Amino acid sequence: MPIEPVFLAWVEDHPEARAIYRSVENFRMDRELAKQLAVLPARATVAEWEEQVRANCERGWPADGIERKYIPPDWNKVYPLLGGPPVWSTENIEDYIELLNDFTEMLEPRDMMELMWTKEAADATWEAGRKAREKNCLPERKYQQRLNVLAEVQRRNRAAETTAAKPATALDHSRGLHAGFKYYQALDIAQSRAIKRRDNALRQIARWRDGPGAKARRLADKFVAEQALAESYCAMQALSYAEFDNPVGEAKEAAPPLAPVGDVADIAPAVPTSDEAAEAAPPRAPADDEPINWVGWLTGKEKYFWAALDKGAQKDFKQSSASKKWLVENLVVERKVIRPDQVCPELAQYLPAIAQAAPAVAASAEAPK
């Protein structure tokens, strides 16, 4: 625990710290209420609360995770499933991306269905604009075609003087519209249908949110734009606060970790020994093509941010890890990657069955002063 003035300044100056502090107070009140009602609370242990708050901070959610701050999707990850942009080679794809981002900012899609309808609305709007441009340039194009025909006739007749190109008048445009009126009507019908598609997509999003999608309010992590997550919620700074697997080694460089107040003996995390703190490496995010070293992570030789572990679990096991406890049990108990007695003390706490086999923690860490 930091000294009192440092902790107070941390809570006053950092929004994440204030949210974590409030989460601690809510956690304590929930436990007191559960004791009075003689029921088991939703988060029975401090480790479960700690894991939930850490995961929320890493993903950019509020500490209690009721309603997280919206993070836009990475549409490059969505295109393989829903189709690419409807942009011709003569059109500017940057304009389409800007239009799609505007729809995303306005609608905030949070699940696969909303992603599909948001893209449908943006595509229909893009196609309606294309039809509108085609309608607008039709009279001028017909006028230019008429001039080309007249020039070709004069060339064949070997006229001494050719008619110079003149700017089109209202009568010329009217004649051009009259010549291509059927094509103009077809474009108008196609534009109206595109507008109806857009309106239908917006209605479907509203119906989905009021109906079956009322509970599906979480965008899949595989679609989240990681760069936007870091920029919009200062994820890297939140990670430095959230990760306190090595509090002694990082206390001098990083801001204080998730340090709750109140019952210190009940809530404060265990502190590793000085030898362990000296040998432990700081958490890191692996490269895109670098696999997770699960054996090194379980034994304490490698440290990763939780976002990297969650992403690696999805890639290697085809399943999103709900918590660090689930991940450790899955690797040690089910997959038997290493023996239980080889798990480092920081992760051995998530395996109660092997608590006796795990190395003991220093007595000073169990009863901090």
C-alpha positions in Angstrom: 0.0 0.0 0.0 1.3 3.5 -0.8 1.4 6.1 1.9 -1.8 8.0 2.5 -1.0 11.3 0.6 0.2 9.4 -2.4 -2.9 7.2 -2.5 -5.2 10.3 -2.1 -3.4 12.1 -4.9 -3.7 9.0 -7.1 -7.5 8.9 -6.6 -7.9 12.6 -7.1 -5.8 12.9 -10.3 -6.7 9.8 -12.2 -10.2 8.9 -13.3 -9.3 5.2 -13.4 -8.1 5.3 -9.8 -11.4 6.9 -8.7 -13.4 4.3 -10.6 -11.3 1.5 -9.0 -11.8 3.0 -5.5 -15.5 3.2 -6.0 -15.5 -0.4 -7.2 -13.7 -1.4 -4.0 -16.4 0.3 -2.0 -19.1 -1.4 -4.0 -17.4 -4.7 -3.5 -17.2 -4.3 0.3 -20.8 -3.3 0.5 -21.9 -6.3 -1.6 -20.0 -8.6 0.7 -21.5 -7.0 3.8 -25.0 -7.4 2.3 -24.3 -11.0 1.4 -23.3 -11.7 5.0 -26.4 -10.2 6.4 -28.6 -12.1 3.9 -26.5 -15.3 4.4 -26.1 -15.8 0.7 -23.0 -16.2 -1.6 -22.2 -12.9 -3.4 -21.5 -12.8 -7.1 -17.9 -12.1 -6.5 -17.1 -14.2 -3.5 -13.3 -13.7 -3.3 -11.0 -10.8 -3.6 -9.2 -12.6 -6.5 -12.4 -12.6 -8.5 -13.0 -8.9 -8.0 -9.4 -8.2 -8.8 -9.5 -10.2 -12.0 -12.8 -8.6 -13.1 -11.5 -5.0 -12.5 -8.2 -5.7 -14.2 -10.0 -7.2 -17.3 -12.4 -4.2 -17.4 -9.5 -1.7 -17.3 -7.5 -3.5 -20.0 -10.5 -3.6 -22.4 -11.4 0.0 -21.8 -14.5 -0.6 -19.7 -15.4 1.2 -16.5 -14.1 -0.6 -13.5 -17.5 -2.1 -12.6 -18.1 -3.1 -16.2 -21.8 -2.2 -16.3 -21.6 0.0 -19.4 -18.3 0.3 -21.0 -17.1 3.1 -23.2 -17.7 2.4 -26.8 -14.8 1.3 -28.9 -15.3 1.3 -32.7 -14.7 -1.9 -34.6 -11.8 -2.5 -37.0 -13.7 -2.9 -40.3 -10.8 -4.6 -42.0 -11.5 -7.5 -39.7 -15.2 -7.4 -40.6 -14.9 -7.2 -44.4 -14.0 -11.0 -44.8 -17.3 -11.9 -43.2 -19.7 -9.3 -44.6 -18.0 -8.3 -47.9 -15.7 -5.6 -48.9 -16.4 -1.9 -49.7 -18.7 -1.3 -52.7 -16.2 1.1 -54.2 -15.3 1.2 -57.9 -11.7 1.7 -59.1 -12.7 5.2 -60.3 -14.1 6.2 -56.8 -12.2 7.3 -53.7 -12.2 4.6 -51.1 -11.2 7.2 -48.4 -14.6 8.8 -48.9 -16.3 5.5 -48.3 -14.2 4.8 -45.2 -15.1 8.3 -43.8 -18.8 7.6 -44.5 -18.7 4.2 -42.8 -16.9 5.7 -39.8 -19.6 8.4 -39.5 -22.3 5.7 -39.5 -20.3 3.7 -36.9 -19.9 6.7 -34.7 -23.6 7.5 -35.0 -25.0 4.0 -34.5 -22.3 2.4 -32.3 -22.8 -1.2 -33.4 -22.0 -3.7 -30.5 -22.6 -7.1 -32.0 -22.5 -9.0 -35.2 -26.1 -8.2 -36.3 -25.6 -4.5 -35.7 -22.3 -4.6 -37.6 -24.1 -6.2 -40.6 -26.9 -3.6 -40.6 -24.5 -0.7 -40.1 -22.5 -1.7 -43.1 -25.7 -2.2 -45.1 -26.8 1.3 -44.3 -23.5 2.8 -45.3 -23.3 0.7 -48.5 -26.8 1.8 -49.5 -26.0 5.4 -48.8 -22.9 5.1 -51.0 -24.8 3.5 -53.9 -27.6 6.1 -53.6 -25.0 8.8 -53.9 -23.5 7.1 -57.0 -27.0 7.0 -58.7 -27.5 10.7 -57.8 -24.2 11.7 -59.4 -25.1 9.7 -62.5 -28.5 11.4 -62.7 -26.9 14.9 -62.4 -24.3 14.4 -65.1 -26.7 12.7 -67.6 -27.9 15.9 -69.4 -24.4 17.2 -69.8 -23.2 13.9 -71.1 -26.0 13.7 -73.7 -25.1 17.2 -74.8 -21.4 16.3 -75.3 -22.5 13.2 -77.3 -24.6 15.5 -79.5 -21.6 17.8 -80.1 -19.4 14.8 -81.0 -22.0 13.6 -83.5 -22.2 17.0 -85.1 -18.4 17.3 -85.3 -18.3 13.9 -87.0 -20.9 14.9 -89.6 -19.1 18.0 -90.4 -15.8 16.1 -90.8 -17.4 13.7 -93.2 -18.9 16.5 -95.3 -15.6 18.3 -95.3 -17.0 21.5 -94.2 -14.8 24.5 -94.4 -15.6 25.6 -90.9 -16.4 23.4 -88.0 -18.8 24.4 -85.3 -16.8 25.4 -82.2 -17.7 23.8 -78.9 -20.0 26.1 -76.9 -21.1 25.9 -73.3 -24.4 24.1 -72.8 -27.5 26.1 -72.3 -30.6 25.2 -70.4 -32.2 24.1 -73.7 -29.3 21.9 -74.4 -29.6 20.2 -71.1 -33.3 19.8 -71.5 -32.8 18.1 -74.8 -30.2 15.8 -73.2 -32.6 14.9 -70.4 -35.3 14.2 -73.0 -33.0 12.0 -75.0 -32.0 9.9 -71.9 -35.2 10.1 -70.0 -35.7 6.3 -69.7 -32.2 5.9 -68.3 -32.9 8.8 -66.0 -36.0 7.0 -64.7 -34.1 3.8 -64.2 -31.5 5.6 -62.2 -34.2 7.3 -60.1 -35.7 3.9 -59.3 -32.4 2.5 -58.3 -31.6 5.4 -56.1 -35.0 5.1 -54.3 -34.4 1.4 -53.7 -31.0 2.2 -52.2 -32.6 4.7 -49.9 -35.2 2.2 -48.9 -32.4 -0.3 -48.1 -30.7 2.2 -45.9 -33.9 3.1 -44.1 -34.7 -0.6 -43.6 -31.2 -1.2 -42.2 -31.7 1.5 -39.6 -35.2 0.1 -38.7 -33.7 -3.3 -38.3 -31.0 -2.0 -35.9 -33.8 -0.3 -33.8 -35.8 -3.5 -33.7 -32.9 -5.7 -32.9 -31.9 -3.4 -29.9 -35.5 -3.5 -28.6 -35.9 -7.2 -29.2 -33.5 -10.1 -29.3 -30.4 -7.9 -29.2 -31.3 -6.1 -26.0 -28.9 -8.3 -24.0 -26.2 -8.6 -26.7 -24.5 -5.3 -25.9 -20.9 -6.4 -26.2 -18.8 -6.1 -29.4 -16.8 -9.2 -30.0 -13.1 -8.7 -29.1 -11.9 -10.0 -32.4 -13.6 -7.0 -34.1 -12.4 -4.3 -31.7 -10.0 -1.8 -33.1 -7.0 -2.1 -30.8 -5.5 1.2 -31.8 -8.8 3.0 -31.1 -9.0 1.2 -27.8 -5.6 2.5 -26.8 -6.3 6.1 -28.0 -9.8 6.5 -26.7 -9.4 5.1 -23.2 -5.6 5.4 -22.7 -5.5 1.6 -22.5 -1.7 1.5 -22.1 -1.9 3.7 -19.1 -4.8 1.7 -17.7 -2.8 -1.4 -18.2 0.1 0.0 -16.2 -2.3 0.6 -13.3 -4.1 -2.7 -13.7 -1.1 -5.0 -13.9 0.3 -5.5 -10.4 1.7 -9.0 -10.8 5.1 -7.5 -9.8 4.2 -4.5 -7.6 7.7 -4.3 -5.9 9.6 -4.1 -9.2 7.3 -1.6 -10.8 6.4 0.7 -7.9 9.4 3.0 -8.6 8.6 3.5 -12.3 4.8 3.1 -12.8 1.8 4.7 -11.0 0.4 2.8 -8.0 -1.4 -0.4 -9.0 -5.0 -1.3 -8.2 -4.5 -0.4 -4.6 -7.9 -0.6 -2.7 -8.4 1.0 0.7 -10.1 -0.3 3.7 -9.5 -3.8 5.0 -5.9 -4.2 3.8 -5.4 -7.7 5.1 -8.5 -8.8 3.2 -8.1 -6.9 -0.1 -4.5 -6.0 -0.8 -2.7 -8.5 -3.1 0.2 -10.5 -2.0 3.7 -9.1 -2.5 6.4 -11.3 -3.9 9.8 -11.7 -2.2 12.7 -9.5 -3.2 14.4 -12.3 -5.2 11.2 -12.9 -7.1 10.7 -9.2 -7.8 14.3 -8.9 -9.1 13.9 -11.9 -11.5 10.4 -11.1 -12.7 10.1 -9.4 -16.1 7.7 -6.5 -16.7 4.5 -7.4 -18.6 4.7 -6.9 -22.3 2.6 -7.2 -25.5 4.0 -9.8 -28.0 4.3 -9.0 -31.7 1.5 -10.0 -34.1 3.3 -13.1 -35.3 4.8 -14.1 -32.0 2.9 -16.9 -30.2 2.3 -16.9 -26.5 4.8 -18.9 -24.4 2.3 -20.6 -22.2 4.9 -22.6 -20.3 7.0 -19.5 -19.7 3.9 -17.6 -18.5 2.8 -20.4 -16.1 6.3 -20.8 -14.6 6.7 -17.0 -14.2 9.5 -16.5 -16.8 7.3 -14.6 -19.2 4.7 -11.9 -18.4 2.1 -10.6 -20.7 -0.7 -8.1 -20.5 -4.2 -9.7 -20.1 -5.3 -8.4 -23.5 -2.5 -10.4 -25.1 -3.3 -13.5 -23.1 -7.0 -13.3 -24.0 -6.1 -12.8 -27.7 -3.7 -15.8 -27.6 -6.3 -18.0 -26.0 -8.7 -17.2 -28.8 -6.1 -18.0 -31.4 -4.6 -21.2 -29.8 -7.7 -22.7 -28.1 -10.5 -21.2 -30.3 -12.2 -19.9 -27.1 -12.2 -16.6 -25.2 -10.8 -16.9 -21.7 -13.3 -15.5 -19.2 -10.7 -15.0 -16.5 -7.1 -15.8 -15.5 -8.4 -18.5 -13.2 -10.1 -20.3 -16.1 -7.0 -19.9 -18.3 -4.7 -21.4 -15.6 -7.0 -24.3 -14.8 -7.5 -25.0 -18.5 -3.7 -25.1 -19.2 -2.7 -27.0 -16.0 -5.6 -29.3 -15.2 -7.2 -30.0 -18.5 -4.4 -29.7 -21.1 -1.6 -30.6 -18.6 0.9 -28.2 -20.1 3.1 -28.4 -16.9 2.8 -30.1 -13.6 0.8 -28.2 -10.9 3.9 -27.9 -8.6 5.7 -26.1 -11.4 3.2 -23.2 -11.5 4.6 -19.9 -10.2 3.3 -18.5 -6.9 1.4 -15.7 -8.6 -0.7 -18.1 -10.7 -0.8 -21.0 -8.1 -3.5 -19.0 -6.2 -5.9 -19.8 -9.1 -5.5 -23.5 -8.5 -6.7 -24.1 -4.9 -6.2 -27.9 -5.3 -2.4 -27.3 -5.6 -2.0 -24.6 -3.0 0.1 -26.9 -0.9 2.4 -27.8 -3.9 2.9 -24.2 -4.9 5.9 -22.3 -3.4 5.1 -20.5 -0.2 4.8 -16.7 -0.2 6.8 -14.7 2.3 5.1 -14.1 5.6 5.5 -10.3 5.3 3.3 -10.4 2.2 0.5 -12.2 3.9 0.2 -9.6 6.7 1.3 -6.3 5.3 1.7 -3.5 7.7 
